[in-house]
Amino acid sequence: MNTIEKITVRESKVLKLNNVLIREVKENEFMEINKVAYMMESFIKSKGNTIVGPMINYSTASADESGKVKVTIKFMVQLKNPIHNVEAPYELKNQIRVANCLFARFSDKEENLQFAYSKLQLHAFENDIKLKGDSYTVFVENKEGKMIADVFMEVQKGDATFEGI
């Protein structure tokens, strides 16, 4: 039996990011996601800046009036220094603070990352916790076929309506 836990879950965690450069990935770019990440890194270098820490993937899904589901994905990175005069498709936020999150530390093969999301959703279900519907995935490490990722899912505040970043 494996004694190393592949997914550990914690409640009431806070995600705090500083000098965050954000880029939404358009639907027609989903198949070229690596290219989008590379272009983001090139943009940062062209501004004479550097990335601090790993990339963060924000995702959420919403339905329009007709019931069609729209998936929103945003890449986020923390920068050493803020960039002034950020142009589209990028935006900069001085700080993002997401309080009261369910948290999972995932440690296994990348193709099994979906189980971290499922485990958080199951934990929320079993403990009568209402999730807001979005997630932040921090890609901590990926080497030798094993990934470490931290997944944050914001807990819904009372009867709050959905509000993404």
C-alpha positions in Angstrom: 0.0 0.0 0.0 1.2 3.5 -0.9 1.7 5.6 2.3 2.2 8.9 0.4 -1.1 10.7 0.1 -1.7 11.8 -3.5 -4.3 14.4 -2.6 -4.6 16.2 0.7 -7.5 18.5 1.4 -7.7 21.4 3.8 -10.4 24.0 4.5 -10.3 27.8 5.1 -7.2 28.4 3.1 -6.3 31.8 1.6 -4.8 32.4 -1.8 -2.8 35.6 -2.0 -1.0 36.8 -5.1 0.9 40.1 -5.7 1.8 42.0 -8.9 -0.4 39.6 -11.0 -0.3 39.6 -14.7 -3.5 38.1 -16.2 -4.3 36.9 -19.7 -7.6 35.3 -20.6 -7.3 32.4 -23.0 -9.9 32.8 -25.8 -11.9 29.8 -26.9 -10.1 29.6 -30.3 -6.8 29.5 -28.4 -7.6 26.4 -26.2 -5.7 24.1 -28.6 -2.7 26.4 -28.6 -2.5 26.9 -24.8 1.3 26.3 -24.7 1.8 29.1 -27.3 -0.3 31.5 -25.2 1.9 30.7 -22.1 5.0 31.3 -24.2 3.7 34.6 -25.6 2.9 35.7 -22.0 6.5 34.9 -20.9 7.9 36.8 -23.9 5.7 39.8 -23.1 7.1 39.9 -19.5 10.7 39.6 -20.7 10.1 42.4 -23.3 9.0 44.7 -20.4 12.3 43.9 -18.5 10.5 41.9 -15.8 10.6 38.4 -14.3 8.1 35.9 -13.1 8.1 35.1 -9.4 6.8 31.6 -8.6 4.8 29.2 -10.7 2.0 29.9 -13.2 -1.6 29.9 -12.0 -4.5 28.7 -14.0 -7.9 30.3 -13.2 -10.9 28.5 -14.6 -14.7 28.8 -14.3 -17.7 27.8 -16.3 -21.0 29.7 -16.7 -24.2 29.2 -18.7 -25.8 31.8 -20.9 -29.5 32.4 -21.3 -29.8 29.5 -23.8 -28.0 27.1 -21.4 -24.8 27.0 -23.5 -21.8 26.6 -21.2 -18.9 28.9 -21.6 -15.6 28.0 -20.1 -13.3 30.8 -19.0 -9.6 30.2 -18.6 -7.1 32.8 -17.4 -3.3 32.4 -17.0 -1.9 34.4 -14.1 1.7 34.9 -13.0 3.2 36.9 -10.2 5.8 39.5 -11.3 8.9 40.7 -9.5 7.8 44.3 -10.2 4.5 45.7 -11.5 4.4 46.6 -15.2 3.0 50.0 -16.0 0.9 50.7 -19.2 -0.2 47.1 -19.7 -1.9 46.6 -23.0 -4.5 44.1 -24.1 -4.9 41.2 -23.9 -3.1 41.5 -20.6 -4.2 43.1 -17.3 -2.4 43.7 -14.1 -3.8 43.5 -10.6 -1.6 44.7 -7.6 -3.1 42.0 -5.4 -5.5 39.1 -5.7 -6.7 37.7 -2.3 -9.2 34.8 -2.3 -10.2 34.0 1.2 -12.1 30.9 2.5 -11.0 28.3 -0.1 -11.1 24.6 -0.1 -7.5 23.5 -0.9 -6.0 20.4 -2.3 -2.3 19.6 -2.6 -2.0 17.1 -5.6 1.1 15.0 -6.0 1.0 12.4 -8.8 1.0 12.1 -12.6 -0.4 15.1 -14.5 -3.1 13.1 -16.2 -4.6 12.4 -12.8 -5.0 16.1 -11.8 -8.7 15.9 -12.5 -9.1 13.8 -9.3 -8.0 16.8 -7.2 -10.9 18.8 -8.5 -13.2 15.8 -8.0 -12.0 15.3 -4.4 -12.6 18.9 -3.5 -16.1 18.8 -5.0 -16.8 15.5 -3.1 -15.4 17.0 0.1 -17.7 20.1 -0.3 -20.7 17.8 -1.0 -20.1 15.6 2.0 -19.6 18.7 4.3 -22.5 20.8 2.9 -20.1 23.4 1.6 -21.2 25.5 -1.4 -18.5 26.2 -3.8 -18.5 29.4 -5.9 -17.7 27.4 -9.1 -14.2 28.6 -10.0 -10.7 27.2 -9.3 -7.2 28.4 -9.1 -4.5 25.8 -9.9 -0.9 26.6 -8.9 1.5 24.5 -10.9 4.2 24.1 -8.2 6.5 21.5 -9.8 6.5 19.0 -12.7 9.5 16.7 -13.1 10.1 13.0 -13.8 6.5 12.4 -14.8 5.2 13.6 -11.4 3.4 16.9 -10.7 2.8 18.9 -7.6 -0.1 21.3 -7.9 -2.2 23.3 -5.4 -5.9 23.7 -6.2 -7.9 26.4 -4.5 -11.8 26.5 -4.9 -13.5 29.5 -3.3 -16.3 28.8 -0.9 -19.5 30.7 -1.7 -20.4 33.4 0.8 -24.0 33.0 1.9 -26.3 33.4 -1.1 -23.8 35.4 -3.1 -24.1 35.5 -6.8 -21.3 34.3 -9.0 -18.6 36.8 -9.6 -15.3 35.9 -11.4 -12.1 37.8 -11.6 
